[in-house]
Amino acid sequence: MKRYHIKSLGLHGDGVAEGPLFAPLTLPGEVVEAEAQGGHLTEIRIIEPSDQRVSAPCRHFKACGGCNLQHASDALVADWKQEVVMQALKVHGLGTVFRPIITSPTQSRRRATFAARRSKKGALAGFYGRGSDTIIEITECMLVVPELMAGLAAARELALVGASRKAALAVTVTQSAEGLDVSV
């Protein structure tokens, strides 16, 4: 195990140490002990946490790969999002004045893509686990509007009739004025 200082966040929300080495579930300013494997840090243990670290409110957060930054304060997330856009504009020689960024409130997302696959006993539906192709079944999601969770049952049913046990379906569900819009 070696110590690393997390310097920034990457485009997908992973912490970035010198190298660059990507470290999931870490934040800028943190000191971690970890093993380097390729371009990633594994077996991460946080030695000095960031003052921007918060308790992730979702009970599925550690296993589910649906959210990347629930362990970060809203202020850190807003600053990171703004920096990503500023850098994208800068590459093209553009700039702008930014208004304050508001992060997404709880139960406000109207669209989610569920993974669904047939299984020996029926079907699985949920989100992919962090960094894997394992489907994590969820019972609730605090980010999506409650009506969207009905899309999980639809994803399971679609997997039963149209999926194999080897390949998962991507089932995108969007809440609209007319109900759920489902794309497979």
Salt bridges, closest charged atoms under 4 A:
GLU30 OE2 - ARG53 NE 2.66
GLU33 OE2 - ARG3 NE 3.55
GLU33 OE1 - ARG45 NH2 2.66
GLU137 OE2 - ARG156 NE 3.55
GLU140 OE2 - ARG59 NE 2.95
